[in-house]
Amino acid sequence: MRSLTMTFLQPSCALLACSLFMTSCDRLQEREAITETRDISSHAPKPHADIPSSTRFYDDAKEQPQQRPNFRELLTWTLPEGWKESATPDPMGMRLLDLRFGPNQEGECYISLMPGPAGGLEANVNRWRTQMGQTPYTADEIAKLPKKPFFNRDATFVAFDGDFKGFGAEAAKTGYRMLGLIHSADQATIFVKLTGPKALVDQNTAAFDAFCLSIKPNLPKQE
Amino acid sequence: MSDSSKSLPAKVFAFLSSFGLATSVLVMLLVLTFLGTLEQAEHGLVASQARYFESAFIDRIDIGACWRALAFNAYWDIGNVSLPLYIVPGGYTLMAILFVNLLCGGIVRIRKSPKTIGVIISHFAILFMIAAGAVTHHFAKEGNMNLREGQTADEFLSFHDRVIEIEKVQADPKAKRNVLVIDEAKYRDLTDGKGRTFTSESLPFDLMITSWRKNAQPKRDAEGSRADAVDGYFIQELPQLDETGAAMADEQLGSACVAIAKIKKGDEKQTGILWEFAAAPWTVTVGEDKYLISLVHRTYKLPFAVRLDQTEEEKHPGTERARRFSSKVTKISGDHEEKRYITMNEPVRSEGYAVFQSTFSSGEKEGTGVKSSGFMIVENPADHWPLISCIIVAEGLLLHFLMMLARFIKVNPWVFSLSLIAAFNAAFALAMWKLL
């Protein structure tokens, strides 16, 4: 009886051990073909390549908390005559430079900066058009928008007339005009936006262009 | 005819159409509903639904979780006790059996007479409702789409289905983009020590997935001492229960895994961590080409595009509590544009899809100052089937009760029942018309 047990037990144990060994090997050897594909919509944002792990995992801020650049140290600009910085900070804290002009300071011009493409040119242009009570542009219309030089590159220029209802405003301001420049790069998108009563904006259009041209990187002086 | 003299098909039919089978299935469904509801407290709605109601067989019952849900642990804590099972039928199997049972017993075998016509109609409607459940289970898609003002999209993301996507970066920005997709079902078993290599002829590398976690977060390997660190980070597993001990919603769980790209030409390997909440994909570089690999929710395509023109939040007077979110959108189909208005409980329905307003953001929290809307998108071919079947069940039972009443009061059952049903329906239609 004993010998019979051993006769069957030993091969069974060996077989079990082999099967366990083979199972553990197979755990890393399995292969499978990828069969599913998907077309990406033309509306989908384009992702960026070569983003470091610290950025992918939102670890940048922890990495260098003290080295956040100061906007005023990065750029220089020349204020047009009659323009001055707003005395009160904007409630959203989004405006890096917030300017006022006009007899009653009703004209506004500000610079803002957002990381990445910030939703894309189409979304931002149409958001501004909606603020002016205008219907959104199609992709073709946006592609045909004029360009103006900005930071040694071309930025998209927009000029809309309409009733302006800014963020958080209760009612729209009638007879307004908006001028704007949007420059989008992989790392960030910079906006220069001017709004005010149409006549006042028309008087300051040249000043707006000069102001945009004056915004330059604050490079260290060569000795 | 005695049972022993019946042929085998007759015996099978008798079993499938029997009251005993119906009773057994209904009792088991009751037990599954009870256990699934208890387990939901710790495992979450999605996991419990999948285990008890969508499965062919239940893989295990978490007795410990059920015990704690009943608060019995206050008297006797049994700890984590699990009953591994593979023989108890799940909700899917039971509903299939119930369908066959009702079809055989409630439609084919039932005596056909004016007395039973109402019951037969009701049985038919219940079959229709079970079929609606099957169609929803197999073909319905649900997800969300977030749009900022001015933004256009024609894709939405599944709430619960995850995939790994591989996209080759195109040099031409106008080139048509497409991705290879690996469904989560193909890698969610790949916990520590397990790996699977995914291959495609269109890729210059094979992709091995390993160390998958259901809920995790990449953590910096500050001391550089971890053997499992990848590019200075390791996957730290997180609990799936919140501070109160309740299961976190499936959408709050962020899965992660390690991906190893084995370059086909040569022995080079590139290793990265894929995380569901990562800000950007992981990049694999092969020669001049770059490939973006990301772990994301499954993307579904809409047959039309939606542009968010304007979104508003209406608050209860004098409070910060939201009363209503609404959105003015443009539905774009080719060159055709159509203005539509979406608000809570008033979705836009088109081409088999329903677009519901679900969330609103003023942009203040995100620091962007740009308002955005979240839309829930549902595509369900059986969207209205349960409502239709409920109405038919009600009509069938009403007919049955009225015919029984007519016999009792000795009037013509057909005239009495059908005239009253017509009157009830007219009153119901009038009430609905006035209400809506």
Interface residues (C-beta under 8 A of the other chain):
Chain A: S24 R27 L28 Q29 E30 R31 E32 A33 I34 E36 T37 R38 D39 I40 S41 H43 A44 K46 P47 H48 A49 D50 I51 S53 S54 T55 R56 F57 Y58 D59 K62 M92 G93 M94 M114 A118 G119 G120 E122 A123 N124 V125 N126 R127 W128 R129 T130 T135 P136 F167
Chain B: R148 E149 G150 Q151 T152 A153 D154 E155 E165 I166 E167 V169 P173 K176 R177 N178 V179 L180 V181 I182 D183 K186 G193 K194 G195 R196 T197 F198 T199 S200 L203 D206 M208 T210 Q217 P218 R220 V230 D231 G232 Y233 G272 I273 W275 A278 A279 A280 P281 W282 T283 T285 K290 L292 S294 T299 K301 A305 R307 D309 Q310 T330 G363 E364 G367 T368 G369 V370 K371
